[in-house]
């Protein structure tokens, strides 16, 4: 897949894309989402991550149970899903104390 991406986006940050894909699939696994993020949301989110020049470490070094991915609003188009993700992260942080 990355070879195809290289042709169309030669300056793409491979490590960022790999980490973003891991986060994307983790978010898709969250039970109870009204609308799981699709390829369209993934592409929009990747564009934002790269436009903000975020390092791949921000995704790589995250604690999936306690942290919300950066710019997560691009992944979740449903307001209820956004609130649910925020609540899950809040509860995970509380339990971690």
C-alpha positions as CSV (number, residue, x, y, z in Angstrom):
1,X,0.0,0.0,0.0
2,X,2.8,2.5,0.9
3,X,4.3,2.1,-2.6
4,X,1.1,3.2,-4.2
5,X,0.9,6.1,-1.8
6,X,4.5,7.1,-2.6
7,X,3.6,7.6,-6.3
8,X,0.8,10.0,-5.4
9,X,2.3,11.5,-2.3
10,X,6.1,11.3,-2.5
11,X,6.7,13.4,0.6
12,X,4.4,11.4,2.9
13,X,5.8,10.5,6.3
14,X,5.7,6.7,6.4
15,X,6.1,6.4,10.2
16,X,3.3,8.8,10.8
17,X,1.0,6.9,8.4
18,X,1.8,3.6,10.0
19,X,1.1,4.9,13.5
20,X,-2.0,6.7,12.3
21,X,-3.3,3.5,10.8
22,X,-2.8,1.7,14.1
23,X,-4.8,4.4,15.9
24,X,-7.5,4.4,13.1
25,X,-8.1,0.7,13.5
26,X,-8.1,1.0,17.3
27,X,-10.8,3.7,17.1
28,X,-12.8,1.5,14.7
29,X,-12.8,-1.2,17.4
30,X,-14.5,0.9,20.0
31,X,-17.9,-0.7,20.8
32,X,-20.9,1.5,20.5
33,X,-19.8,4.0,17.9
34,X,-22.7,5.3,15.9
35,X,-20.5,5.8,12.8
36,X,-17.1,4.1,12.7
37,X,-14.5,6.2,10.9
38,X,-14.1,5.3,7.2
39,X,-11.4,5.7,4.7
40,X,-12.6,9.3,4.0
41,X,-12.1,10.2,7.6
42,X,-8.7,8.5,7.7
43,X,-7.5,10.5,4.7
44,X,-8.8,13.8,6.2
45,X,-7.1,13.0,9.5
46,X,-3.8,12.2,7.8
47,X,-3.9,15.4,5.9
48,X,-4.4,17.3,9.2
49,X,-1.7,15.4,11.0
50,X,0.8,16.2,8.2
51,X,-0.4,19.8,7.8
52,X,0.3,20.3,11.5
53,X,3.6,18.6,11.1
54,X,3.0,16.3,14.0
55,X,5.8,13.8,14.8
56,X,4.9,10.1,14.6
57,X,6.1,9.8,18.2
58,X,2.9,11.6,19.3
59,X,0.9,8.6,18.1
60,X,3.6,5.9,18.8
61,X,4.1,6.8,22.4
62,X,0.4,7.2,23.4
63,X,-1.3,5.1,26.0
64,X,-4.3,3.9,24.0
65,X,-6.4,3.4,27.2
66,X,-5.9,7.0,28.5
67,X,-5.2,9.3,25.6
68,X,-7.4,10.7,22.8
69,X,-5.6,10.9,19.5
70,X,-4.7,14.3,18.3
71,X,-7.2,16.0,16.0
72,X,-9.6,13.2,16.7
73,X,-12.6,15.3,15.5
74,X,-11.6,14.5,12.0
75,X,-11.9,10.8,12.6
76,X,-15.3,11.0,14.4
77,X,-18.0,12.8,12.5
78,X,-20.8,12.0,14.9
79,X,-20.9,14.3,17.9
80,X,-22.2,11.5,20.2
81,X,-19.1,9.4,19.2
82,X,-16.8,12.3,20.0
83,X,-18.4,12.7,23.5
84,X,-18.2,8.9,24.0
85,X,-14.5,8.9,23.2
86,X,-13.9,11.8,25.5
87,X,-15.8,10.0,28.3
88,X,-13.9,6.7,27.8
89,X,-10.6,8.5,27.9
90,X,-11.7,10.4,31.1
91,X,-12.8,7.2,32.8
92,X,-9.6,5.4,31.8
93,X,-7.5,8.2,33.3
94,X,-9.5,8.2,36.5
95,X,-9.1,4.4,36.9
96,X,-5.4,4.8,36.2
97,X,-4.8,7.0,39.3
